[in-house]
Every structure is written in C-alpha cells, then in structure tokens.
C-alpha cells in the first residue's frame, strides 16, 4: 500500500472518530420527511423535475453501503413521451396511468457484470473480481441484493431532495429488459415514479407491524 493510501486511510479514520464524537442523531423533521410521515404516491402534479435534482438525488444515494462497494445499481430515467411509450407496454394496466402522469419514472436496474469495476471501486482488494468472474450465481445474487439496497437508498435520497416517490413492481421484467437492456448485462429490478405528488390521490396509511410482532433478541 502506498504512502498516499495509508494517509487517506488515516484521514478517514480520524474523520469517522470526529463524527462519532458529535453524537449525531436525525431530528424529528428529518424522520418525518424520510420515514414516519412519508407516503407512497399514485398521482402527480404537472411539474417538471430538473436534471439538477436528479443528479443531487444520485449523489446522495451512491453513498449508501454495499458489499465490497459493489454499486451494481444502474438507473434509466424515463421522462420523454417516446420513452414512456416504450415503457408502457411492459406495465400492468393499473400502473400505466401512474407512470404516464409522473414527471419521471426511474428504472432501477442492476448490472450482472458489476464485478468488472471492482478494481476501480474496491481498490483495497482488486482481485475480488475473481470471486464473481466465473461464478454467475454469485454475481447474480450479489448484484440483485446490493442493487436492491441501492434502490432503497435511492428512494430515501429522493425524499431528501424534496421529491415524492411511488415505487412499482407491477410490470414484466422480461419485456422491460428486452426494450431497454437488450444485449447488455443489465436487468430491471423495480420502478420508481418521481415528482411532486397530487395529494388528493393518497388514502389512509396501512398498518405496520409492531416491534414485538417481528423482532427478537437472542
């Protein structure tokens, strides 16, 4: 390891220690924005989402942790009428108007060949790519798991930059993959409608499990 790498690691540890000493915790407003009062939305105002907001969204989302810093998520932002025309046939009938009315729909995909980039994104162990190079099953499991994690970060980041979110899984992955990812190593995971919600379209919040219903300490 070079002197520059050692210095960078030392600086990272110092920054982490300094942040730990701050004893930071999200305030009530942040929790409301991201979790406790955030909603899944089905209708949208006729208001554009600027490219700068989408870039800000990604810059936040990319910082979420993934195994070996794999970062397999890939995103296609569907905005134009032509792109919506291509996406629409792959959606369930009930989801088509939601997509058509949303200013932007993100196809959250994952790259089965993410491992090719490991020397770049995981420099502490460039040889980690050998784990996946000849093991398609391991590559698929890791790409899907970590790509899904990144998709969740993506939705929280969208809320953090002031967007409303409506995730959808009611679509034909094979049709979407054929239309947008034919001949590539990318596979669609789920869709996320993005924009500024028409709040007349939401309904009461559905129940959530209590801690004692689903958690245990052993």
Secondary structure as GFF3:
##gff-version 3
##sequence-region A 1 218
A	DSSP	alpha_helix	3	22	.	.	.	ID=ss1
A	DSSP	alpha_helix	28	31	.	.	.	ID=ss2
A	DSSP	pi_helix	32	36	.	.	.	ID=ss3
A	DSSP	alpha_helix	51	61	.	.	.	ID=ss4
A	DSSP	three_ten_helix	67	69	.	.	.	ID=ss5
A	DSSP	beta_strand	73	78	.	.	.	ID=ss6
A	DSSP	alpha_helix	81	88	.	.	.	ID=ss7
A	DSSP	alpha_helix	93	101	.	.	.	ID=ss8
A	DSSP	beta_strand	104	111	.	.	.	ID=ss9
A	DSSP	three_ten_helix	114	117	.	.	.	ID=ss10
A	DSSP	alpha_helix	118	121	.	.	.	ID=ss11
A	DSSP	three_ten_helix	123	129	.	.	.	ID=ss12
A	DSSP	alpha_helix	130	133	.	.	.	ID=ss13
A	DSSP	alpha_helix	136	160	.	.	.	ID=ss14
A	DSSP	beta_strand	164	168	.	.	.	ID=ss15
A	DSSP	alpha_helix	173	180	.	.	.	ID=ss16
A	DSSP	beta_strand	186	195	.	.	.	ID=ss17
A	DSSP	three_ten_helix	199	201	.	.	.	ID=ss18
A	DSSP	alpha_helix	211	214	.	.	.	ID=ss19
###
